[in-house]
Amino acid sequence: MKFNLKNVKFKKLVPYLKNRYFMTAFVFLIWMTFFDKNDMFTLYSYRSELGKLKADKAYYTSEIEKNKADMQELMSDPEHLEKYAREHYLMKKDNEDIFLFVNDSTNEEVKYEE
């Protein structure tokens, strides 16, 4: 298809190209879509980041609630506190030995403490 003035599609487009309001709106739309600081691509990335941050907030809020419940349980019962200290921090009494078996694919040696 050749570009000439006899083209019917071009003749339909000519009145819009002469209208300064249409051209101003068209240029504004193109500018806001691609060249502005807050263009469509930036807004999309901000929206996706906002979704990730909301998911992180929900995760951390649930973890905080879980930790508060664990802390309340540890502070209310000394037996739970001793059990937690033995399991997580490998604390022991003076007359005890601790043997820790590690199931890991890196072939680490079995750790023990006397």
C-alpha positions as CSV (number, residue, x, y, z in Angstrom):
1,M,0.0,0.0,0.0
2,K,1.5,3.3,-1.1
3,F,1.4,6.4,1.0
4,N,-0.6,9.0,-1.1
5,L,-3.3,11.5,-0.5
6,K,-5.8,9.4,-2.4
7,N,-5.7,6.8,0.3
8,V,-9.1,6.6,2.0
9,K,-7.7,5.8,5.4
10,F,-5.4,8.8,5.3
11,K,-8.3,11.1,4.2
12,K,-10.3,9.9,7.3
13,L,-7.3,10.7,9.5
14,V,-6.7,14.2,8.2
15,P,-9.4,16.0,10.1
16,Y,-8.1,14.6,13.4
17,L,-4.5,15.7,12.5
18,K,-5.7,19.2,11.9
19,N,-7.6,19.4,15.2
20,R,-5.2,20.9,17.8
21,Y,-7.1,19.6,20.8
22,F,-6.9,16.0,19.5
23,M,-3.2,16.4,18.7
24,T,-2.6,17.9,22.2
25,A,-4.5,15.1,23.9
26,F,-2.6,12.5,21.8
27,V,0.8,13.9,22.5
28,F,-0.1,14.2,26.2
29,L,-1.2,10.5,26.3
30,I,2.0,9.3,24.6
31,W,4.1,11.5,27.0
32,M,2.3,10.1,30.1
33,T,2.5,6.5,28.9
34,F,6.2,6.3,27.9
35,F,8.3,9.4,28.9
36,D,7.0,10.7,32.2
37,K,8.6,9.9,35.6
38,N,5.5,8.0,36.6
39,D,4.9,6.2,33.3
40,M,2.8,3.0,33.0
41,F,5.8,0.6,33.3
42,T,7.0,2.3,36.5
43,L,3.4,2.2,38.0
44,Y,3.2,-1.5,37.1
45,S,6.5,-2.2,38.9
46,Y,5.4,-0.2,41.9
47,R,2.1,-2.2,42.1
48,S,3.9,-5.6,41.9
49,E,6.4,-4.4,44.6
50,L,3.4,-3.3,46.8
51,G,1.9,-6.8,46.4
52,K,5.2,-8.4,47.5
53,L,5.5,-6.1,50.5
54,K,1.9,-6.8,51.6
55,A,2.7,-10.5,51.5
56,D,5.8,-10.0,53.5
57,K,3.9,-7.9,56.0
58,A,1.3,-10.7,56.5
59,Y,4.1,-13.3,56.9
60,Y,6.0,-11.2,59.5
61,T,2.8,-10.3,61.4
62,S,2.0,-14.0,61.7
63,E,5.6,-14.8,62.8
64,I,5.4,-12.0,65.4
65,E,2.2,-13.5,66.8
66,K,3.7,-17.0,66.9
67,N,6.8,-15.7,68.7
68,K,4.7,-13.8,71.2
69,A,2.8,-17.0,72.0
70,D,6.1,-18.9,72.3
71,M,7.5,-16.2,74.6
72,Q,4.4,-16.2,76.8
73,E,4.6,-20.0,77.1
74,L,8.3,-19.9,77.9
75,M,7.9,-17.1,80.6
76,S,5.0,-18.9,82.2
77,D,6.5,-22.4,82.7
78,P,10.1,-23.0,83.8
79,E,10.0,-26.6,82.4
80,H,9.2,-25.3,78.9
81,L,12.0,-22.8,79.3
82,E,14.5,-25.5,80.2
83,K,13.3,-27.7,77.3
84,Y,13.7,-24.8,74.9
85,A,17.2,-24.0,76.1
86,R,18.3,-27.6,75.8
87,E,16.9,-28.0,72.3
88,H,17.8,-24.7,70.7
89,Y,20.9,-23.6,72.6
90,L,22.4,-27.0,73.6
91,M,22.5,-26.0,77.2
92,K,23.1,-28.8,79.7
93,K,23.6,-29.5,83.3
94,D,27.0,-30.1,84.8
95,N,26.7,-33.8,85.0
96,E,25.3,-34.4,81.5
97,D,26.7,-35.1,78.0
98,I,25.1,-33.9,74.8
99,F,25.2,-35.8,71.6
100,L,24.0,-34.0,68.5
101,F,23.3,-36.0,65.4
102,V,23.1,-33.9,62.2
103,N,21.4,-35.2,59.1
104,D,23.0,-33.1,56.4
105,S,24.1,-33.8,52.8
106,T,27.5,-32.0,53.3
107,N,29.0,-35.0,55.2
108,E,29.8,-33.0,58.3
109,E,31.1,-34.9,61.3
110,V,28.8,-35.7,64.3
111,K,29.3,-33.0,66.9
112,Y,29.4,-33.8,70.5
113,E,30.2,-32.0,73.8
114,E,31.3,-33.3,77.1
